[in-house]
Amino acid sequence: MRRHLPLNALRAFEASARLLSFTRAGMELRVTQTAISHQVKQLEDTLGASLFRRLPRGLVLTDEGLALLPVLSDALDRIGAAIDRIEAKGTREVVTVGCVTTFATGWLLQRVDRFKRAHPYIDLRLLTNNNRVDIAGDGLDLALRFGDGSWHGTEAIHLLSAPLSPVCCADVAGRLRKPSDLAQEFLLRSYRAEEWPLWFAVAGAPCPKIQGPIFDSSVAMAEAAARGVGVGLVPIAMFNNELASGRLKRPFAAEVPAGSYWLTWLKSREVTPGMRAFRDWLLEVLRAEASELEAVADAPVSRPKANTKAKPRNRMKAAKKRKR
């Protein structure tokens, strides 16, 4: 049964406990010391427990007072924050999104500022993971995951395909001429053991015995590859920055489909306005970027016109030859 406690008495206790003085608490709350003392006594009577030991030189919290203070302080802070938001004429919503680290670093973090500008009253909380997610247990509203889209009890929207391709540092790339050369290198692995055999099948080369380190994150695997530890097999679209900078090299163009990135949430979860806003923004950005890539691919290639006019010097040489 929920107990109805007087708000003024709770505020009086919180200020007194924080300042360890009824007098200073009264000054902060702009009431008399007597009023503060009376309200705290009223609260103690309601709870049936002493919250302070009253000493000649001040106050000391009892065990009950020590237990109540942090809980009450947090509650009052949250009430104050909610009132501030209402007074600011904007209803804020917290949306907690779990995100596989590779997608977070390779795509989302480069664009998330756009979402913040478009939706200033949504507080986005990002929790990264290595694709092992318990949406309910982790307190997530949404989860960005890698896989085939089949997760029990969840809705899933396809975002991006993520084919895998080898990456390595420049020194390693310099000694790779054909896929079979990879048999001489450390091949870095994920916990999905079938990925390298599938890639070698696509590349048309026999799969060697794979004995390299096992990683639970493509980000960590790519970092190891960049440091020369071996050759990693990663979702290549998530490492465009590293490839553009030359920190990673892509020795072979062959790639193998191994899964996609999906936006998921529990079927039992009511979709809130903030969740819907993030979902719609995500899909809109992906559609816009896909359209831009198609436009670039379809654009005609302009070639410089051949210079059919001979330079004056060349014309003079040609005339001399004819005279001869």
C-alpha positions in Angstrom: 0.0 0.0 0.0 1.4 3.4 -1.0 1.9 5.7 1.9 1.0 9.4 1.5 3.9 11.5 2.9 3.8 15.3 3.3 6.0 16.9 0.6 6.9 19.9 2.8 8.1 17.6 5.5 10.2 15.6 3.1 11.8 18.7 1.7 12.5 19.9 5.3 14.1 16.6 6.2 16.3 16.6 3.0 17.6 20.1 3.5 18.2 19.5 7.2 20.0 16.2 6.6 22.1 17.8 3.8 23.0 20.8 6.0 22.8 19.1 9.4 21.1 22.1 10.7 17.4 23.1 11.1 18.4 26.8 11.1 20.3 26.6 7.8 17.6 24.4 6.3 15.0 27.1 7.3 17.1 29.8 5.6 17.4 27.7 2.4 13.6 27.0 2.3 12.7 30.5 3.6 10.8 29.4 6.6 11.6 29.6 10.3 13.8 27.1 12.2 10.7 26.2 14.3 8.7 25.3 11.1 11.5 23.0 9.9 11.8 21.3 13.2 8.0 20.8 13.4 7.8 19.4 9.8 10.7 16.9 10.5 9.0 15.8 13.7 5.8 15.3 11.8 7.6 13.1 9.3 9.2 11.1 12.1 5.8 10.5 13.7 4.4 9.4 10.3 7.3 6.9 9.8 7.5 5.8 13.4 11.2 6.3 13.4 13.7 8.9 14.5 15.7 10.4 11.6 18.0 12.6 13.6 19.8 12.5 16.9 19.5 16.1 18.2 22.7 17.1 19.9 23.6 20.4 21.6 25.9 21.3 18.8 23.9 20.1 15.8 22.2 17.1 14.2 23.4 13.6 13.5 21.5 11.3 11.1 20.3 8.0 12.5 20.6 4.8 10.5 17.0 5.4 9.2 17.9 9.0 8.2 21.0 7.8 6.4 18.9 5.2 4.5 16.3 7.8 3.5 18.5 10.7 2.5 20.0 9.4 -0.9 16.7 8.1 -2.1 14.9 11.3 -1.3 17.6 13.5 -2.8 17.4 11.5 -6.0 13.6 11.7 -6.1 13.6 15.5 -5.5 16.3 16.0 -8.2 14.2 14.1 -10.7 11.1 16.0 -9.8 13.0 19.3 -10.2 14.4 18.2 -13.6 10.9 17.2 -14.8 9.5 20.6 -13.7 12.4 22.4 -15.5 11.6 20.6 -18.7 7.9 21.4 -18.5 8.7 25.0 -17.8 11.0 25.0 -20.8 7.8 24.1 -22.8 9.3 20.8 -24.1 8.4 17.3 -23.1 11.6 15.3 -23.1 11.8 11.6 -23.6 14.7 9.3 -23.0 15.3 6.6 -25.7 17.8 3.9 -24.8 19.4 2.2 -27.8 21.7 -0.8 -27.6 24.0 -0.9 -30.5 26.6 -3.4 -31.7 30.0 -1.6 -31.5 30.9 -2.0 -35.1 27.7 -0.2 -36.3 28.1 2.4 -33.6 31.7 3.4 -34.6 31.4 2.7 -38.3 28.1 4.4 -39.0 25.9 5.8 -36.2 28.3 8.1 -34.3 29.2 9.9 -37.5 25.5 10.9 -38.0 23.9 11.0 -34.5 24.4 14.8 -34.2 21.8 15.1 -37.0 19.3 13.3 -34.9 20.0 15.6 -32.0 19.5 18.7 -34.1 16.2 17.3 -35.5 14.9 16.1 -32.2 16.2 18.3 -29.4 13.7 17.0 -26.9 14.7 13.4 -27.1 17.6 12.3 -24.9 19.3 9.4 -26.8 21.3 7.0 -24.6 23.6 4.6 -26.5 24.8 1.4 -24.9 27.3 -0.5 -27.1 27.7 -4.2 -27.0 29.2 -7.1 -29.0 25.9 -8.3 -30.4 24.8 -10.3 -27.4 21.7 -8.4 -26.3 18.9 -8.9 -23.8 16.5 -6.1 -24.7 14.3 -6.5 -21.6 17.1 -7.3 -19.2 19.3 -4.5 -20.4 16.5 -1.9 -20.2 16.6 -1.1 -23.9 13.9 0.6 -26.0 15.6 -0.4 -29.3 18.6 -2.5 -30.3 20.7 -2.2 -33.4 22.0 -5.8 -34.1 23.8 -7.9 -36.7 22.4 -11.1 -37.9 19.6 -12.5 -40.0 16.7 -10.6 -38.4 15.3 -13.7 -36.6 15.2 -13.0 -32.8 12.4 -14.5 -30.7 9.8 -12.0 -29.6 11.1 -9.0 -31.5 10.1 -6.8 -34.4 13.0 -6.3 -36.8 13.5 -3.7 -39.6 16.3 -4.3 -42.1 18.8 -1.5 -42.3 22.0 -2.4 -44.1 23.6 -5.5 -45.7 27.0 -6.1 -44.3 29.2 -8.4 -46.6 32.5 -9.4 -45.2 35.9 -8.8 -46.8 39.5 -9.2 -45.7 41.5 -6.2 -44.3 45.0 -5.8 -43.2 47.9 -3.3 -42.8 49.9 -2.0 -45.8 52.9 -4.3 -45.1 50.8 -7.4 -45.1 48.8 -6.3 -48.2 52.1 -5.8 -50.0 52.9 -9.5 -49.9 49.4 -10.7 -50.9 48.9 -11.4 -54.6 46.2 -14.0 -54.7 43.7 -15.4 -52.2 45.7 -18.5 -51.6 48.6 -16.3 -50.2 46.4 -15.9 -47.1 47.4 -19.4 -46.1 50.8 -17.9 -45.0 49.2 -15.2 -42.7 47.4 -15.2 -39.4 43.7 -15.1 -40.1 41.8 -13.3 -37.4 38.5 -14.9 -36.5 35.1 -14.1 -35.0 33.1 -16.5 -32.9 31.2 -17.4 -36.2 33.6 -20.1 -37.4 31.9 -20.4 -40.8 32.9 -17.0 -42.1 36.4 -17.6 -43.5 35.4 -20.9 -45.2 32.5 -19.1 -46.9 34.8 -16.3 -48.0 37.4 -18.7 -49.5 34.7 -20.5 -51.4 33.6 -17.2 -52.9 37.2 -16.3 -53.7 37.8 -19.6 -55.4 40.6 -20.7 -53.2 41.0 -23.6 -50.7 40.5 -22.6 -47.1 43.6 -23.2 -45.0 43.6 -24.2 -41.4 42.7 -21.1 -39.4 44.5 -20.6 -36.2 44.5 -16.9 -35.6 43.1 -15.2 -32.5 39.3 -15.1 -32.0 37.6 -11.7 -31.4 34.1 -10.9 -30.3 34.1 -7.5 -32.0 34.9 -6.5 -35.6 36.2 -3.2 -34.3 38.9 -5.0 -32.2 39.6 -7.3 -35.1 40.2 -4.4 -37.5 42.4 -2.7 -35.0 44.5 -5.8 -34.6 44.7 -6.0 -38.4 45.8 -2.4 -38.7 48.6 -3.1 -36.2 49.9 -6.0 -38.3 48.7 -8.9 -36.2 47.0 -10.6 -39.1 44.2 -10.4 -41.7 40.7 -9.7 -40.4 37.4 -10.5 -42.1 35.1 -7.6 -41.3 31.9 -5.9 -42.5 33.7 -3.7 -45.0 31.2 -0.9 -45.2 31.8 -0.1 -41.5 35.5 0.7 -42.1 35.4 3.3 -44.9 37.3 5.9 -42.8 40.1 3.5 -42.0 40.3 2.4 -45.7 40.3 6.0 -46.9 43.1 7.0 -44.6 45.2 4.0 -45.6 45.4 2.6 -42.1 43.6 -0.5 -43.4 44.0 -2.1 -46.8 41.6 -4.3 -48.7 43.8 -6.8 -50.5 41.0 -8.6 -52.4 37.6 -7.4 -53.6 35.8 -10.7 -53.0 33.2 -10.4 -50.3 30.7 -12.8 -48.7 27.2 -12.1 -47.4 27.1 -13.0 -43.7 24.3 -11.0 -42.3 22.8 -7.5 -42.0 22.2 -4.8 -39.5 18.7 -4.6 -38.1 16.7 -2.3 -35.8 14.8 -4.4 -33.3 12.5 -4.0 -30.3 10.3 -6.2 -28.3 6.9 -7.1 -29.8 5.4 -6.6 -26.3 6.8 -3.0 -26.1 4.6 -0.1 -26.9 6.4 2.1 -29.4 6.7 5.6 -27.9 7.0 8.8 -29.9 10.7 9.0 -29.2 11.3 5.4 -30.4 9.3 6.2 -33.5 11.2 9.3 -34.2 14.6 7.5 -34.0 13.3 4.7 -36.2 12.0 7.1 -38.8 15.1 9.2 -38.8 17.4 6.1 -39.2 15.4 4.9 -42.1 15.3 8.3 -43.8 19.0 8.8 -43.5 19.7 5.3 -45.0 17.3 6.0 -47.9 18.8 9.3 -48.6 22.4 8.0 -48.6 21.4 5.0 -50.8 19.8 7.4 -53.3 23.0 9.5 -53.4 25.1 6.4 -54.1 22.7 5.4 -56.9 22.9 8.9 -58.4 26.7 8.8 -58.4 26.7 5.3 -60.0 24.3 6.4 -62.7 26.0 9.7 -63.5 27.6 9.8 -67.0 31.4 9.8 -67.0 32.7 12.9 -68.7 35.9 12.3 -70.7 38.1 15.1 -71.9 37.8 15.8 -75.6 40.8 14.8 -77.8 42.9 17.7 -78.9 42.8 17.5 -82.7 44.6 20.7 -83.3 48.3 20.3 -83.8 50.5 22.7 -81.9 52.1 25.4 -84.1 55.5 23.9 -83.5 54.4 20.5 -84.6 52.7 22.0 -87.7 56.1 23.6 -88.7 57.8 20.3 -88.4 55.2 18.6 -90.5 55.6 21.2 -93.2 59.4 20.8 -93.3 59.0 17.0 -93.7 56.6 17.6 -96.7 59.1 19.9 -98.4 61.8 17.2 -98.1 
